[in-house]
Amino acid sequence: MLLNAPLPAQDVADVTRRGRRGPGVPIIPSRVRQARIEHGLSLADLAGTEVSRAFIHQLEQGLARPSLQILELIAQRTGRSVSYFTSGEVQPAAGPDLSSDLVATSKRLERLASTLELTESNREAFRMVVNNLRHGARLIAAVTQERKARKAERPPGTQHELTS
């Protein structure tokens, strides 16, 4: 589980028109909400078990700042980079992100299943599908990260990866 770690002095809050926001990483609050909505996530989906929905809402309103670990989690769940939330630069929308799509689909299936009157065997089938989607999402995310790491390790102008 992610915990708030001590932060360097330069990350301590400044005073804003809304008051002191506390320690954490300075972010552009509207970007959190924009990324969450574009990714089809509810406050609870984005919060997960690591933080509360209220904390995500406070981030979106500019009333709080996340730790670096929580910001990395938000970036991962929304398919954005940490710099998207911390800088003024706007990233173009990324191409299809299968991992994120699988997670979003699994969440929609969970919500659908909760509204239906299912037999125990059908409920178990829904759980299996949701778990398989999430497992696939984790696998795809891990492979994608590994490819990015390998690409970053190669000096420019050397071997090209044959597969995408």
N, C-alpha and C positions, 0 to 999 in steps of 0.2 A: 504494500500500500504506500502511496506517495505521502510524504510528510513535508511540511514547510521547513526548509532548512534555513539556517542563519544566512542573511544576505549582506553583501558588501555595503559600505556606507553610502556609495553613490546610488543604491537602489532604495534608500529610505525615502519615504513619501515627501512630497512637497505640499505646500498649501495651495488649494485651488479655491475657486469661488464657492464650491460646495463644502469646503472644509478639508481637514486632513484625511487622506485616504489610507494611511497606514503603510507598513513596509511592503515591498513587493516590486515587481517589474512594471514600469510605466507602460501602459498600452493605449491603443485607440479604442475606446469602449464600443463605438458603433460597429467596429469590425468583428467583434465577438458575436453580436446579434446577427449581423449580415451573414457571416460564415455559418452560423448555426442554422439559420433559416434556409440558406442555399443548400445545405446538406440534408435538410429534412429532419432535423433533430429537435426534440422538445428540450426544455430546460433540464428535465430529469435525465433525458438521454445523454446530454452533454455532461451533466454533473456525474453521472454514473454513481459509483459507491465511494468515490474519493472525496467529493465535496458535496455541498447541499445545492438544491435548486436555487435557494435564496442567494447563495454566494454567486452563482452564475448570473442571476438577475442584477446583483450589485455590480458585478464587472461590467455588464452591458450598460448600466446607468452611470458608470464612472465613479461609483461610490467606494470601490475597493480595487485592490491590485492583486494579481495572482503571484504566487511564488514561481520561480522558473520551472519547477517540476510540474506544477498545475498548468502553466502556460504551454509546456511541451505536450501535455495530455490533451489540452484543448486543440492545439495545432494538429495532433495526430487524429483526433476524432472528427475534425472538420476538413481534413485533407489539405490544410494550409501549412505554410512555414511559420515559424515563430516570428520571423521578421515582418510578416504580413500584419501581425497584431501590434508590433512595436514601432514600425517606421511609417512614414507618409507615403511610401511607394505602394502602388496598387499592382498586384500580380494579376496577370491575365488568368481567366478561369482555366484550370488544368483540364487536360483531356479526361476521358472516362477513367474513373478510379474504381476498378472492380472491387477492391477490398472494401471501400467505403459503401459502395452500392450494396454489397452483400450484407454488411452490418445494418444498413438502413432497411433492407428488405426483411431481415430477421426481426427487427423491431416492429415493423408493420404487421408481420405475421403473428407476433406475440400479442399485439393489441387486438388483432382480428380474433384470435383464439379466445381471448378473454371476454369477447362479446357474444360468442356462440355457445350453444348448449351442446357440448361434445360428450361422447362416451369416453370412458377412461382410455380405451385403446386409441381413439382418435386424438385425444389430448396428448397421449404419449407419442403418437406419430408427428404431431405438430412440434413437440419438444425436440424430437430427433431431427426434424428438418431445420429448425432454428439452430440447434447445436452444430449441425453440419455446415450451415451457412457461416456461422461465426468461426468455426475451425478453418474453413476455406479462406475467410477474410484474413485471419491471422497468418496463415501460410503464405498467401499472396503478399501481404505486407512485409513479412520476413524476407521473402525472395526479392522483393523490390528494394528493400533496405540493403540487402547483401550486394545487389547489382550496383546500387549507388556507391556503396563503400568501395567496391572493386574499381569502379570507374574513377573515383576520386584518388585512389592510390596510384593509378597509372600516370606516368609523366605524359605531358601533351606530345602528340605525334608518335606515340608508340602503339603497340598492338590494339587492334580494333576488336570489339566484341562482336562475334558473328550472330548471336541471337539477341533479340530485343528484350 
